[in-house]
Amino acid sequence: MDLTGVDLTTEAVRTDRLVLRPHRPEDADAVFRACRDAETRRWLLALPEPYTRAAAEEFVTVTSPRGRAEGRDLSCAIEADGELVGSCGLHHLDDGRRLGPEVGYWVAPWARRRGYASEAARALADWALERGAPRVHLLADVGNGTSQAVAERAGFVREGVVRSCLSYRDGSRADAVLFGRLPGD
Ligand SMILES: CC(C)(COP(=O)(O)OP(=O)(O)OC[C@H]1O[C@@H](n2cnc3c(N)ncnc32)[C@H](O)[C@@H]1OP(=O)(O)O)[C@@H](O)C(=O)NCCC(=O)NCCS
């Protein structure tokens, strides 16, 4: 993958309806409200428990910008009509040897079922493939049918099941469906 000339700290990706841009301090309120949603909490492995306003502030001002600054992640707010409707990211940009970049996403409960996650995931995969990534992957819990539908709508191909690769806050583990997109898909 060749990121010559790309400034990850400011990079934004535009689609028909969305702007995928760096998080800003003003995003904390919407992130806080969205990440208190039970469905978001059910599937996002890394969310602290309980989810506080301070955790949302830390995510938008420290964690998300740090991944960009260190060249690992393109972590983005999903903005539609000027409002934050979710977050998405391309992770492990510096891992050229194994599964390569990974796409992840959540959409706020008030903005679901409009195709935003599919549009964002497709755009991030396109971004990586256009810059020479040989593949982009995505993992969804075998029980998360909505996320699997998103992956397929974003052009990913179902590749198989990775057993016991997800670990949850309560100590349980789960199998995930592995999806991949290659330049020709
Ligand atoms: C998964 C998530 C990001 C989807 O966001 P979204 O913007 O609503 O997704 P989209 O609108 O692009 O696509 C959802 C589609 O999945 C389809 N779908 C929903 N549940 C489904 C199921 N159980 N099986 C198959 N398809 C399903 C819907 O038909 C919908 O398409 P439609 O509304 O056009 O009919 C959102 O529900 C979310 O944030 N969930 C919690 C966090 C999460 O699971 N993140 C992914 C972790 S891998």
The ligand as an ORCA input file, in Angstrom:
! r2SCAN-3c Opt
* xyz 0 1
  C     -24.562     -2.704     11.679
  C     -24.892     -1.232     11.524
  C     -23.587     -0.447     11.402
  C     -25.715     -1.042     10.245
  O     -25.850      0.341      9.970
  P     -26.904      0.870      8.897
  O     -26.415      2.203      8.430
  O     -28.261      0.767      9.455
  O     -26.708     -0.211      7.749
  P     -27.292     -0.144      6.263
  O     -28.512      0.704      6.268
  O     -26.162      0.187      5.359
  O     -27.645     -1.674      6.008
  C     -28.480     -2.384      6.875
  C     -29.156     -3.412      6.011
  O     -28.995     -4.673      6.597
  C     -30.214     -5.383      6.377
  N     -30.419     -6.213      7.560
  C     -30.790     -5.798      8.782
  N     -30.840     -6.863      9.632
  C     -30.505     -7.955      8.912
  C     -30.382     -9.335      9.215
  N     -30.592     -9.801     10.474
  N     -30.023    -10.195      8.244
  C     -29.799     -9.746      6.999
  N     -29.920     -8.426      6.665
  C     -30.252     -7.552      7.602
  C     -31.298     -4.441      6.243
  O     -32.124     -4.934      5.228
  C     -30.625     -3.182      5.870
  O     -30.915     -2.942      4.542
  P     -32.266     -2.144      4.194
  O     -32.509     -1.193      5.318
  O     -31.949     -1.460      2.919
  O     -33.297     -3.189      4.064
  C     -25.722     -0.674     12.704
  O     -26.866     -1.460     12.859
  C     -24.929     -0.647     13.996
  O     -24.248      0.325     14.295
  N     -25.032     -1.746     14.795
  C     -24.290     -1.846     16.066
  C     -22.779     -1.876     15.873
  C     -22.322     -2.985     14.936
  O     -22.908     -4.050     14.869
  N     -21.233     -2.702     14.198
  C     -20.639     -3.690     13.319
  C     -19.700     -4.580     14.065
  S     -18.963     -5.794     12.966
*
